[in-house]
Amino acid sequence: MSVGRISLKLRNRLSELNILSQTLERFGETLALPQKTLFELNLALEELVTNIISYGYRDDADHWIQIAISHENAILTIRLEDDGIPFDPVEAEPPDCNCPVEERTIGNLGIYLTKKVMDDMVYERHENKNILTLRKNLHDV
């Protein structure tokens, strides 16, 4: 049983994505995660955090996005918490990937990709906060 935990707080600024990527890289190294898995996790978190920063706030004030990642019994659990406007990415409609690229509407591709690389995604709204919990089974990676 390998146990690992990290947590970080990011301001709602795109420049904070570098901190997220570097932290995730170090955590992945300590767990000896395969590069493919680390890439998928980084993609998913970068998409979700970018969406929170870009669309989650109606003001220009500083807000904090809390991220906690734990690894136990080959299950990776990621919890994102923000005080942005309510948004449930679990309910987001998938993009139409069958139509030509030039006819596609913008949006939801990052959420779609996140759903594809994660095994479970649960949303709740609690005390004026969005809480998204992601799980990835690492038994087969």
C-alpha positions in Angstrom: 0.0 0.0 0.0 1.6 3.2 -1.2 0.2 6.4 0.3 0.9 9.9 -0.9 -0.8 13.2 -0.4 -0.3 16.7 -1.7 -2.3 19.9 -1.5 -2.0 23.3 -3.1 -3.8 26.6 -3.4 -3.8 28.4 -6.6 -4.9 32.0 -7.3 -7.4 32.4 -10.1 -4.7 33.4 -12.5 -3.6 31.5 -15.6 0.0 32.1 -14.6 -0.6 29.6 -11.7 -0.9 26.7 -14.1 2.9 26.4 -14.0 2.8 25.7 -10.3 0.1 23.1 -10.9 2.1 21.3 -13.6 5.4 21.4 -11.6 3.7 20.1 -8.4 1.9 17.3 -10.3 5.2 16.3 -12.0 7.0 16.0 -8.7 4.1 14.0 -7.2 4.0 11.7 -10.2 7.8 11.1 -9.9 7.5 10.1 -6.2 4.8 7.6 -7.2 6.7 6.4 -10.3 3.7 7.1 -12.4 4.0 6.2 -16.1 4.5 9.3 -18.4 1.2 8.6 -20.2 -0.7 8.6 -16.9 1.1 11.8 -15.7 0.3 13.5 -19.1 -3.4 12.5 -18.8 -3.6 13.8 -15.2 -1.9 17.1 -16.1 -4.2 17.5 -19.1 -7.3 16.9 -17.0 -6.3 19.2 -14.2 -5.1 22.0 -16.5 -8.4 21.9 -18.4 -10.5 22.0 -15.2 -8.4 24.7 -13.5 -8.3 26.8 -16.7 -12.1 26.6 -16.9 -12.5 27.7 -13.3 -10.1 30.6 -13.9 -11.7 31.6 -17.2 -15.4 31.2 -16.5 -15.9 30.7 -12.8 -15.7 34.3 -11.5 -17.7 37.4 -12.1 -15.1 39.8 -10.7 -11.4 40.4 -11.0 -10.7 39.8 -7.3 -8.3 37.1 -6.2 -10.0 33.8 -5.5 -8.4 30.6 -4.4 -8.6 27.2 -6.0 -7.8 24.4 -3.6 -6.5 21.1 -5.0 -5.8 18.0 -2.9 -4.4 14.8 -4.5 -4.0 11.5 -2.7 -2.8 8.1 -3.7 -3.8 5.1 -1.7 -4.1 1.4 -2.7 -3.5 2.3 -6.4 -6.4 4.8 -6.5 -5.6 8.4 -7.2 -8.2 10.8 -5.8 -8.2 14.5 -6.8 -10.4 17.1 -5.1 -10.8 20.6 -6.6 -12.6 23.2 -4.6 -13.4 26.8 -5.7 -15.8 29.6 -4.7 -16.8 30.3 -8.3 -20.3 30.4 -9.8 -22.0 27.0 -9.6 -21.0 24.7 -12.4 -21.4 20.9 -12.6 -18.9 19.6 -15.3 -20.3 16.1 -14.8 -23.6 17.3 -16.4 -21.8 19.1 -19.3 -22.9 17.9 -22.7 -20.2 16.2 -24.8 -19.0 18.0 -27.9 -20.1 16.7 -31.3 -16.9 15.1 -32.5 -18.6 13.7 -35.6 -19.2 17.0 -37.4 -16.4 18.8 -39.3 -14.0 20.8 -37.2 -15.0 24.1 -38.7 -18.6 23.5 -37.8 -18.0 22.5 -34.1 -19.1 24.8 -31.3 -16.5 25.9 -28.9 -16.6 24.3 -25.4 -16.7 21.2 -23.4 -13.9 19.4 -25.1 -11.6 19.7 -22.1 -14.3 18.3 -19.8 -15.0 15.5 -22.3 -11.3 14.6 -22.3 -11.2 14.7 -18.5 -14.1 12.3 -18.4 -12.3 10.0 -20.8 -9.0 9.8 -18.8 -10.6 9.6 -15.3 -12.5 6.6 -14.0 -14.9 8.6 -11.8 -16.1 12.2 -11.6 -18.4 13.5 -8.8 -19.6 17.1 -8.3 -21.2 18.7 -5.3 -22.1 22.3 -4.3 -21.4 22.8 -0.6 -21.3 26.1 1.4 -21.1 28.2 -1.8 -18.3 26.1 -3.2 -17.9 23.9 -6.2 -16.3 20.6 -5.2 -15.2 18.2 -7.9 -13.8 14.8 -7.0 -11.9 12.8 -9.6 -10.7 9.2 -9.2 -8.3 7.2 -11.4 -7.6 3.5 -10.8 -3.9 2.9 -11.3 -4.0 -0.9 -11.0 -3.8 -1.3 -14.7 -1.4 1.5 -15.7 
